[in-house]
Amino acid sequence: MADIHFTDDPAANRLLAADPFALLVGMVLYQQVPVEKAFAGPYVLQDRLGGELDPAAIAAMDPAHLESVFKERPALHRFPANMAKRTQAVARHLVEEYGGSAAALWGDAPDAATLLARLQAMPGFGEYKARVTLGVLVNHYGIRPPGYEELVPNWPSIADVEAPEDLAELKMRKRAWKESGGG
């Protein structure tokens, strides 16, 4: 699988492409911070946790410890305590509903509407974030359940980023889209 070019760090990009849970953690962090900061977060978190980004371990972790990991300088997010809680909530959801496997979210989804509903059922994933996640899964993971064409974002999103230079272009396209009343 090709790297996902959401950060300036090749190792972080490889992790996003190789580890579905890392991608979901990046999606959790992807609000009120730049794309690069959000999606570098899973790699930094993995490093701070000793080299493993395991949903079951994060779900079972003492919340205060996880919060301290998020708050280490530089903090993983501008709101580290809140994002630690959200990350742990997503990990718990994956453990309870999918045996701790992020890929199980889409592994047996019979259609895109079901997958979108599963994504929206995750803590902190509303329709916008779920549709962007679906777009990333389609474009970068090759997940194409029936009906996905109608549900992927029809606005400029990170799902469109295929190469490092695409991030700058995306930011310009999003700005223009918002200025035209799109967002």
N, CA, C and O of each residue as an XYZ file, in Angstrom:
732
protein
N       0.849     -1.177      0.000
C       0.000      0.000      0.000
C       0.895      1.241      0.000
O       1.901      1.292      0.708
N       0.524      2.218     -0.786
C       1.299      3.455     -0.877
C       1.095      4.299      0.371
O       0.067      4.212      1.044
N       2.101      5.118      0.664
C       2.003      6.029      1.804
C       0.800      6.949      1.639
O       0.341      7.210      0.527
N       0.311      7.424      2.753
C      -0.727      8.441      2.779
C      -0.012      9.741      3.144
O       0.554      9.844      4.232
N      -0.027     10.710      2.274
C       0.791     11.917      2.418
C       0.055     13.039      3.155
O      -0.184     14.109      2.594
N      -0.298     12.783      4.404
C      -0.982     13.795      5.207
C      -0.022     14.565      6.105
O      -0.418     15.559      6.713
N       1.232     14.126      6.200
C       2.208     14.787      7.065
C       3.496     15.032      6.285
O       3.638     14.604      5.140
N       4.429     15.727      6.928
C       5.759     15.945      6.348
C       6.730     14.837      6.755
O       7.894     14.854      6.355
N       6.260     13.884      7.540
C       7.114     12.827      8.080
C       6.822     11.509      7.349
O       5.737     10.948      7.501
N       7.775     11.017      6.564
C       7.541      9.763      5.826
C       7.159      8.585      6.724
O       6.333      7.760      6.333
N       7.744      8.494      7.912
C       7.408      7.379      8.816
C       5.955      7.490      9.288
O       5.256      6.481      9.377
N       5.503      8.693      9.586
C       4.107      8.893      9.995
C       3.172      8.545      8.843
O       2.124      7.936      9.058
N       3.539      8.924      7.629
C       2.713      8.609      6.461
C       2.625      7.111      6.212
O       1.566      6.598      5.849
N       3.748      6.403      6.410
C       3.737      4.939      6.239
C       2.821      4.288      7.276
O       2.087      3.350      6.964
N       2.870      4.796      8.520
C       2.012      4.241      9.568
C       0.542      4.421      9.218
O      -0.252      3.499      9.403
N       0.171      5.583      8.722
C      -1.227      5.823      8.335
C      -1.689      4.836      7.271
O      -2.831      4.375      7.295
N      -0.802      4.517      6.344
C      -1.153      3.587      5.266
C      -1.199      2.142      5.742
O      -1.982      1.342      5.229
N      -0.367      1.805      6.719
C      -0.238      0.411      7.149
C      -1.162      0.026      8.298
O      -1.492     -1.150      8.453
N      -1.580      0.987      9.100
C      -2.311      0.679     10.333
C      -3.662      1.393     10.353
O      -3.714      2.603     10.572
N      -4.751      0.662     10.128
C      -6.071      1.289     10.122
C      -6.409      2.030     11.425
O      -7.103      3.046     11.395
N      -5.923      1.525     12.566
C      -6.196      2.239     13.822
C      -5.464      3.572     13.840
O      -6.010      4.561     14.330
N      -4.253      3.625     13.322
C      -3.518      4.892     13.244
C      -4.307      5.895     12.405
O      -4.401      7.070     12.761
N      -4.870      5.435     11.299
C      -5.682      6.319     10.470
C      -6.862      6.862     11.269
O      -7.155      8.057     11.207
N      -7.537      6.002     12.014
C      -8.691      6.461     12.800
C      -8.274      7.423     13.907
O      -8.992      8.382     14.189
N      -7.132      7.186     14.536
C      -6.639      8.124     15.549
C      -6.369      9.467     14.891
O      -6.706     10.510     15.453
N      -5.766      9.456     13.710
C      -5.556     10.701     12.988
C      -6.866     11.420     12.705
O      -6.944     12.643     12.815
N      -7.886     10.668     12.344
C      -9.205     11.275     12.096
C      -9.778     11.872     13.372
O     -10.407     12.929     13.334
N      -9.565     11.203     14.502
C     -10.018     11.757     15.782
C      -9.350     13.108     16.017
O     -10.007     14.074     16.404
N      -8.042     13.169     15.782
C      -7.266     14.383     16.055
C      -7.481     15.469     15.009
O      -7.070     16.611     15.215
N      -8.109     15.137     13.907
C      -8.257     16.053     12.787
C      -9.406     17.036     13.013
O     -10.459     16.950     12.381
N      -9.174     17.948     13.910
C     -10.086     19.073     14.123
C      -9.350     20.140     14.905
O      -8.680     19.859     15.900
N      -9.484     21.350     14.445
C      -8.896     22.530     15.079
C      -7.372     22.500     15.154
O      -6.773     23.212     15.960
N      -6.751     21.685     14.320
C      -5.289     21.688     14.136
C      -5.021     21.435     12.657
O      -5.880     20.903     11.955
N      -3.836     21.811     12.180
C      -3.504     21.531     10.776
C      -3.489     20.026     10.490
O      -3.243     19.209     11.377
N      -3.754     19.692      9.250
C      -3.760     18.297      8.805
C      -2.478     17.587      9.239
O      -2.517     16.485      9.786
N      -1.343     18.240      8.986
C      -0.055     17.630      9.279
C       0.094     17.279     10.755
O       0.608     16.212     11.089
N      -0.350     18.165     11.636
C      -0.264     17.933     13.092
C      -1.174     16.767     13.492
O      -0.765     15.875     14.236
N      -2.400     16.787     12.993
C      -3.355     15.737     13.355
C      -2.854     14.356     12.964
O      -2.908     13.422     13.764
N      -2.369     14.224     11.742
C      -2.019     12.901     11.239
C      -0.611     12.460     11.599
O      -0.257     11.298     11.395
N       0.195     13.365     12.130
C       1.475     12.965     12.726
C       1.235     12.412     14.125
O       2.062     11.668     14.652
N       0.109     12.773     14.721
C      -0.228     12.362     16.082
C      -0.167     10.868     16.335
O       0.402     10.457     17.346
N      -0.729     10.026     15.456
C      -0.660      8.583     15.711
C       0.773      8.059     15.804
O       1.062      7.194     16.631
N       1.663      8.572     14.969
C       3.060      8.136     14.995
C       3.726      8.557     16.302
O       4.439      7.771     16.924
N       3.490      9.799     16.712
C       4.052     10.293     17.968
C       3.477      9.503     19.138
O       4.207      9.124     20.054
N       2.180      9.257     19.108
C       1.534      8.483     20.174
C       2.127      7.078     20.251
O       2.429      6.585     21.337
N       2.290      6.446     19.110
C       2.883      5.106     19.082
C       4.273      5.125     19.716
O       4.608      4.250     20.514
N       5.063      6.107     19.364
C       6.411      6.230     19.916
C       6.362      6.434     21.432
O       7.119      5.802     22.169
N       5.489      7.299     21.886
C       5.393      7.585     23.320
C       4.871      6.393     24.113
O       5.142      6.270     25.307
N       4.126      5.521     23.451
C       3.592      4.332     24.119
C       4.544      3.143     24.009
O       4.195      2.034     24.413
N       5.717      3.358     23.477
C       6.697      2.285     23.417
C       6.679      1.476     22.146
O       7.164      0.345     22.124
N       6.126      2.035     21.083
C       6.206      1.361     19.795
C       4.988      0.577     19.381
O       5.023     -0.112     18.361
N       3.902      0.658     20.143
C       2.702     -0.088     19.758
C       1.480      0.815     19.853
O       1.290      1.528     20.837
N       0.668      0.770     18.824
C      -0.574      1.527     18.794
C      -1.707      0.504     18.754
O      -2.242      0.182     17.694
N      -2.051      0.010     19.926
C      -2.989     -1.098     20.048
C      -4.305     -0.617     20.657
O      -4.306     -0.100     21.774
N      -5.427     -0.776     19.948
C      -6.710     -0.320     20.479
C      -7.051     -0.933     21.841
O      -7.552     -0.234     22.722
N      -6.788     -2.220     22.021
C      -7.123     -2.863     23.300
C      -6.300     -2.275     24.445
O      -6.827     -2.033     25.531
N      -5.015     -2.048     24.203
C      -4.160     -1.471     25.244
C      -4.587     -0.049     25.574
O      -4.609      0.333     26.744
N      -4.925      0.738     24.562
C      -5.367      2.113     24.800
C      -6.722      2.130     25.488
O      -6.964      2.962     26.362
N      -7.604      1.222     25.105
C      -8.922      1.145     25.745
C      -8.800      0.825     27.228
O      -9.568      1.340     28.041
N      -7.847     -0.017     27.581
C      -7.687     -0.456     28.972
C      -6.790      0.470     29.794
O      -6.696      0.312     31.011
N      -6.151      1.403     29.166
C      -5.175      2.280     29.825
C      -5.845      3.202     30.839
O      -6.983      3.634     30.658
N      -5.114      3.490     31.901
C      -5.571      4.473     32.873
C      -5.756      5.807     32.139
O      -4.805      6.303     31.535
N      -6.947      6.394     32.178
C      -7.184      7.640     31.450
C      -6.205      8.763     31.814
O      -5.815      9.551     30.953
N      -5.816      8.833     33.074
C      -4.871      9.876     33.489
C      -3.505      9.664     32.834
O      -2.831     10.626     32.465
N      -3.106      8.408     32.695
C      -1.823      8.128     32.033
C      -1.887      8.518     30.556
O      -0.967      9.150     30.036
N      -2.968      8.141     29.886
C      -3.109      8.479     28.477
C      -3.122      9.999     28.302
O      -2.506     10.528     27.376
N      -3.811     10.681     29.176
C      -3.828     12.142     29.108
C      -2.420     12.712     29.265
O      -2.048     13.650     28.561
N      -1.645     12.153     30.178
C      -0.272     12.658     30.369
C       0.575     12.408     29.121
O       1.435     13.222     28.785
N       0.340     11.297     28.439
C       1.051     11.005     27.192
C       0.682     12.047     26.133
O       1.555     12.517     25.402
N      -0.575     12.405     26.045
C      -1.026     13.409     25.085
C      -0.480     14.798     25.432
O      -0.251     15.614     24.539
N      -0.273     15.064     26.717
C       0.180     16.381     27.150
C       1.690     16.560     27.085
O       2.177     17.689     27.142
N       2.457     15.443     26.964
C       3.916     15.579     26.849
C       4.225     16.608     25.779
O       3.521     16.718     24.775
N       5.302     17.366     26.013
C       5.668     18.403     25.035
C       6.472     17.803     23.898
O       7.379     17.005     24.133
N       6.156     18.170     22.691
C       5.010     18.991     22.325
C       3.720     18.174     22.414
O       3.693     16.991     22.077
N       2.664     18.824     22.871
C       1.375     18.146     23.033
C       0.901     17.599     21.685
O       1.192     18.162     20.629
N       0.173     16.503     21.748
C      -0.326     15.873     20.525
C      -1.412     16.689     19.833
O      -1.684     16.486     18.649
N      -2.026     17.602     20.557
C      -3.140     18.377     20.015
C      -3.262     19.633     20.844
O      -2.759     19.688     21.966
N      -3.916     20.632     20.314
C      -4.085     21.864     21.109
C      -5.028     21.634     22.288
O      -5.030     22.423     23.233
N      -5.818     20.583     22.252
C      -6.682     20.183     23.365
C      -6.332     18.744     23.754
O      -7.115     17.829     23.499
N      -5.168     18.536     24.366
C      -4.684     17.162     24.582
C      -5.562     16.324     25.502
O      -5.748     15.136     25.242
N      -6.103     16.898     26.560
C      -6.925     16.107     27.481
C      -8.182     15.600     26.781
O      -8.549     14.433     26.917
N      -8.828     16.469     26.043
C     -10.040     16.089     25.335
C      -9.749     15.043     24.262
O     -10.511     14.091     24.095
N      -8.661     15.218     23.547
C      -8.327     14.270     22.485
C      -7.880     12.920     23.043
O      -8.098     11.888     22.407
N      -7.262     12.913     24.214
C      -6.935     11.633     24.858
C      -8.220     10.878     25.172
O      -8.309      9.672     24.945
N      -9.214     11.589     25.695
C     -10.512     10.960     26.009
C     -11.178     10.428     24.744
O     -11.703      9.315     24.736
N     -11.154     11.221     23.679
C     -11.794     10.789     22.428
C     -11.075      9.591     21.815
O     -11.710      8.664     21.313
N      -9.757      9.621     21.861
C      -8.990      8.495     21.328
C      -9.299      7.229     22.106
O      -9.475      6.161     21.520
N      -9.364      7.349     23.427
C      -9.666      6.183     24.245
C     -11.093      5.702     23.995
O     -11.347      4.497     23.984
N     -12.016      6.624     23.796
C     -13.401      6.240     23.512
C     -13.491      5.477     22.188
O     -14.224      4.493     22.093
N     -12.759      5.918     21.175
C     -12.752      5.203     19.893
C     -12.125      3.823     20.071
O     -12.630      2.835     19.537
N     -11.024      3.755     20.821
C     -10.388      2.453     21.071
C     -11.364      1.512     21.782
O     -11.474      0.342     21.416
N     -12.058      2.009     22.776
C     -13.045      1.177     23.496
C     -14.158      0.707     22.569
O     -14.583     -0.446     22.623
N     -14.621      1.615     21.721
C     -15.672      1.256     20.766
C     -15.190      0.127     19.846
O     -15.925     -0.824     19.582
N     -13.960      0.243     19.366
C     -13.409     -0.801     18.496
C     -13.288     -2.132     19.230
O     -13.557     -3.186     18.654
N     -12.888     -2.091     20.488
C     -12.763     -3.318     21.275
C     -14.143     -3.942     21.496
O     -14.320     -5.147     21.322
N     -15.111     -3.119     21.877
C     -16.447     -3.634     22.200
C     -17.217     -4.111     20.972
O     -17.923     -5.118     21.028
N     -17.079     -3.390     19.867
C     -17.891     -3.690     18.688
C     -17.173     -4.511     17.613
O     -17.820     -5.211     16.835
N     -15.837     -4.429     17.566
C     -15.103     -5.039     16.453
C     -13.895     -5.842     16.907
O     -12.957     -6.047     16.136
N     -13.911     -6.297     18.151
C     -12.825     -7.134     18.642
C     -11.474     -6.445     18.641
O     -10.438     -7.109     18.617
N     -11.475     -5.117     18.668
C     -10.229     -4.360     18.691
C      -9.607     -4.135     17.332
O      -8.479     -3.652     17.243
N     -10.315     -4.474     16.278
C      -9.777     -4.333     14.922
C     -10.439     -3.174     14.194
O     -11.643     -3.202     13.937
N      -9.655     -2.158     13.863
C     -10.203     -1.040     13.095
C     -10.657     -1.512     11.717
O     -11.689     -1.062     11.219
N      -9.903     -2.406     11.102
C     -10.256     -2.894      9.770
C     -11.574     -3.668      9.764
O     -12.223     -3.774      8.723
N     -11.971     -4.206     10.908
C     -13.250     -4.922     10.985
C     -14.433     -3.983     10.778
O     -15.525     -4.432     10.431
N     -14.229     -2.695     10.986
C     -15.291     -1.714     10.715
C     -15.804     -1.851      9.284
O     -17.011     -1.810      9.042
N     -14.891     -2.011      8.354
C     -15.278     -2.080      6.952
C     -15.139     -3.467      6.344
O     -15.613     -3.701      5.232
N     -14.505     -4.382      7.046
C     -14.224     -5.698      6.485
C     -15.426     -6.439      5.953
O     -15.335     -7.084      4.909
N     -16.541     -6.368      6.634
C     -17.725     -7.105      6.183
C     -18.911     -6.186      5.907
O     -20.055     -6.639      5.861
N     -18.636     -4.894      5.723
C     -19.737     -3.963      5.438
C     -20.339     -4.307      4.073
O     -19.635     -4.292      3.064
N     -21.637     -4.615      4.038
C     -22.247     -5.023      2.775
C     -22.406     -3.880      1.776
O     -22.525     -4.112      0.573
N     -22.408     -2.640      2.282
C     -22.566     -1.490      1.394
C     -22.041     -0.235      2.086
O     -21.739     -0.242      3.279
N     -21.941      0.829      1.318
C     -21.370      2.079      1.833
C     -22.252      2.711      2.911
O     -21.738      3.329      3.843
N     -23.564      2.563      2.794
C     -24.450      3.143      3.809
C     -24.207      2.487      5.169
O     -24.211      3.168      6.195
N     -23.998      1.188      5.180
C     -23.695      0.474      6.423
C     -22.360      0.933      6.977
O     -22.237      1.190      8.175
N     -21.358      1.037      6.116
C     -20.045      1.489      6.564
C     -20.123      2.907      7.109
O     -19.532      3.203      8.147
N     -20.837      3.780      6.428
C     -20.988      5.152      6.914
C     -21.673      5.166      8.279
O     -21.271      5.919      9.166
N     -22.696      4.346      8.451
C     -23.379      4.267      9.748
C     -22.432      3.764     10.834
O     -22.469      4.255     11.962
N     -21.592      2.798     10.507
C     -20.610      2.295     11.476
C     -19.610      3.391     11.857
O     -19.263      3.547     13.027
N     -19.158      4.137     10.867
C     -18.218      5.228     11.149
C     -18.885      6.291     12.024
O     -18.275      6.794     12.968
N     -20.132      6.630     11.710
C     -20.844      7.641     12.493
C     -21.155      7.167     13.912
O     -21.377      7.988     14.802
N     -21.171      5.872     14.129
C     -21.426      5.341     15.470
C     -20.196      5.458     16.370
O     -20.295      5.281     17.584
N     -19.048      5.754     15.780
C     -17.841      5.899     16.594
C     -17.890      7.236     17.334
O     -18.357      8.236     16.789
N     -17.407      7.249     18.575
C     -17.414      8.487     19.353
C     -16.685      9.622     18.625
O     -15.542      9.472     18.194
N     -17.372     10.753     18.501
C     -16.767     11.927     17.882
C     -16.827     11.971     16.370
O     -16.303     12.905     15.763
N     -17.457     10.979     15.741
C     -17.548     10.943     14.285
C     -18.969     11.299     13.856
O     -19.868     10.460     13.894
N     -19.156     12.531     13.454
C     -20.424     12.935     12.865
C     -20.423     12.618     11.380
O     -19.531     11.930     10.884
N     -21.421     13.119     10.675
C     -21.533     12.812      9.248
C     -20.333     13.322      8.460
O     -19.807     12.606      7.608
N     -19.894     14.545      8.730
C     -18.766     15.117      7.981
C     -17.523     14.246      8.134
O     -16.922     13.836      7.141
N     -17.139     13.964      9.372
C     -15.920     13.183      9.618
C     -16.068     11.760      9.072
O     -15.109     11.198      8.543
N     -17.250     11.183      9.195
C     -17.480      9.833      8.675
C     -17.354      9.803      7.157
O     -16.774      8.869      6.604
N     -17.889     10.811      6.478
C     -17.796     10.837      5.015
C     -16.360     11.069      4.548
O     -15.925     10.478      3.561
N     -15.625     11.929      5.256
C     -14.221     12.137      4.908
C     -13.443     10.840      5.128
O     -12.613     10.461      4.302
N     -13.714     10.162      6.243
C     -13.046      8.883      6.511
C     -13.376      7.877      5.413
O     -12.493      7.161      4.942
N     -14.628      7.820      5.010
C     -15.015      6.934      3.912
C     -14.227      7.284      2.649
O     -13.744      6.391      1.952
N     -14.097      8.574      2.352
C     -13.325      8.991      1.187
C     -11.872      8.547      1.265
O     -11.297      8.114      0.267
N     -11.282      8.654      2.446
C      -9.897      8.203      2.631
C      -9.814      6.690      2.443
O      -8.881      6.195      1.809
N     -10.770      5.961      2.980
C     -10.773      4.503      2.817
C     -10.896      4.111      1.346
O     -10.228      3.183      0.891
N     -11.740      4.808      0.612
C     -11.918      4.531     -0.811
C     -10.635      4.830     -1.577
O     -10.154      3.999     -2.348
N     -10.083      6.026     -1.358
C      -8.946      6.478     -2.171
C      -7.600      5.902     -1.738
O      -6.693      5.776     -2.560
N      -7.459      5.555     -0.472
C      -6.143      5.123      0.012
C      -6.084      3.677      0.480
O      -5.007      3.081      0.498
N      -7.205      3.109      0.853
C      -7.218      1.713      1.299
C      -7.894      0.800      0.269
O      -7.888     -0.421      0.425
N      -8.470      1.384     -0.767
C      -9.120      0.576     -1.792
C     -10.422     -0.055     -1.339
O     -10.883     -1.022     -1.946
N     -11.023      0.474     -0.282
C     -12.301     -0.043      0.223
C     -13.411      0.606     -0.612
O     -13.581      1.825     -0.579
N     -14.151     -0.192     -1.345
C     -15.173      0.359     -2.235
C     -16.482     -0.429     -2.132
O     -16.847     -1.150     -3.060
N     -17.180     -0.293     -1.015
C     -18.452     -1.010     -0.897
C     -19.492     -0.414     -1.857
O     -19.413      0.764     -2.205
N     -20.443     -1.209     -2.274
C     -21.475     -0.711     -3.193
C     -22.121      0.570     -2.661
O     -22.486      0.661     -1.489
N     -22.251      1.550     -3.546
C     -22.891      2.813     -3.200
C     -21.944      3.877     -2.669
O     -22.392      4.957     -2.283
N     -20.644      3.597     -2.639
C     -19.716      4.575     -2.057
C     -19.683      5.885     -2.839
O     -19.443      6.945     -2.261
N     -19.923      5.820     -4.150
C     -19.815      7.015     -4.988
C     -20.727      8.145     -4.495
O     -20.375      9.318     -4.613
N     -21.876      7.802     -3.953
C     -22.827      8.817     -3.506
C     -22.494      9.356     -2.115
O     -23.020     10.394     -1.713
N     -21.625      8.661     -1.376
C     -21.399      9.024      0.023
C     -20.025      9.634      0.312
O     -19.826     10.230      1.371
N     -19.078      9.492     -0.615
C     -17.775     10.123     -0.382
C     -17.952     11.631     -0.488
O     -18.903     12.098     -1.116
N     -17.049     12.399      0.117
C     -17.207     13.866      0.093
C     -17.284     14.413     -1.331
O     -16.535     14.002     -2.218
N     -18.207     15.348     -1.523
C     -18.302     16.056     -2.804
C     -17.796     17.488     -2.616
O     -18.222     18.417     -3.301
N     -16.879     17.631     -1.670
C     -16.208     18.894     -1.376
C     -14.710     18.592     -1.249
O     -14.334     17.431     -1.084
N     -13.858     19.606     -1.322
C     -12.421     19.356     -1.167
C     -12.123     18.781      0.223
O     -12.507     19.364      1.237
N     -11.438     17.633      0.261
C     -11.133     16.996      1.545
C      -9.790     16.285      1.473
O      -9.208     16.143      0.397
N      -9.309     15.846      2.609
C      -8.044     15.127      2.656
C      -8.087     13.828      1.856
O      -7.042     13.285      1.497
N      -9.272     13.336      1.581
C      -9.386     12.129      0.766
C      -8.761     12.343     -0.615
O      -8.366     11.382     -1.274
N      -8.672     13.606     -1.053
C      -8.124     13.933     -2.365
C      -6.599     13.976     -2.392
O      -6.008     14.042     -3.470
N      -5.952     13.940     -1.230
C      -4.502     14.091     -1.158
C      -3.827     12.776     -1.534
O      -3.972     11.767     -0.844
N      -3.088     12.805     -2.638
C      -2.388     11.606     -3.102
C      -0.875     11.762     -3.104
O      -0.149     10.769     -3.145
N      -0.393     13.001     -3.060
C       1.047     13.270     -3.101
C       1.345     14.420     -2.136
O       0.444     15.185     -1.791
N       2.589     14.548     -1.702
C       2.924     15.602     -0.732
C       2.484     16.995     -1.167
O       2.019     17.780     -0.341
N       2.622     17.307     -2.441
C       2.257     18.650     -2.910
C       0.750     18.892     -2.932
O       0.313     20.035     -3.070
N      -0.045     17.842     -2.798
C      -1.501     17.986     -2.818
C      -2.044     18.698     -1.579
O      -3.126     19.283     -1.635
N      -1.311     18.659     -0.462
C      -1.806     19.308      0.757
C      -1.955     20.809      0.568
O      -2.975     21.381      0.953
N      -0.954     21.454     -0.017
C      -1.027     22.904     -0.239
C      -2.179     23.233     -1.185
O      -2.919     24.192     -0.964
N      -2.325     22.435     -2.235
C      -3.419     22.660     -3.178
C      -4.775     22.463     -2.493
O      -5.710     23.225     -2.736
N      -4.879     21.451     -1.644
C      -6.127     21.205     -0.931
C      -6.508     22.410     -0.076
O      -7.670     22.818     -0.058
N      -5.544     22.973      0.624
C      -5.830     24.131      1.480
C      -6.378     25.296      0.642
O      -7.304     25.982      1.075
N      -5.821     25.519     -0.536
C      -6.326     26.587     -1.415
C      -7.732     26.258     -1.914
O      -8.600     27.131     -1.950
N      -7.956     24.997     -2.300
C      -9.276     24.602     -2.797
C     -10.338     24.701     -1.705
O     -11.466     25.119     -1.969
N      -9.981     24.320     -0.482
C     -10.937     24.412      0.633
C     -11.289     25.869      0.918
O     -12.452     26.204      1.142
N     -10.280     26.725      0.908
C     -10.518     28.150      1.162
C     -11.465     28.710      0.100
O     -12.423     29.410      0.429
N     -11.203     28.407     -1.156
C     -12.050     28.889     -2.245
C     -13.461     28.321     -2.126
O     -14.439     29.032     -2.358
N     -13.568     27.058     -1.771
C     -14.873     26.412     -1.606
C     -15.670     27.084     -0.503
O     -16.858     27.356     -0.672
N     -15.019     27.358      0.639
C     -15.703     28.022      1.750
C     -16.114     29.441      1.388
O     -17.206     29.888      1.739
N     -15.231     30.152      0.681
C     -15.553     31.520      0.277
C     -16.728     31.570     -0.702
O     -17.442     32.571     -0.769
N     -16.924     30.498     -1.454
C     -18.026     30.455     -2.404
C     -19.326     29.981     -1.750
O     -20.338     29.789     -2.424
N     -19.281     29.795     -0.427
C     -20.499     29.382      0.283
C     -20.622     27.898      0.486
O     -21.683     27.424      0.893
N     -19.568     27.137      0.216
C     -19.636     25.697      0.324
C     -19.475     25.141      1.711
O     -19.811     23.980      1.941
N     -18.974     25.919      2.647
C     -18.714     25.289      3.933
C     -18.979     26.078      5.101
O     -18.782     25.607      6.221
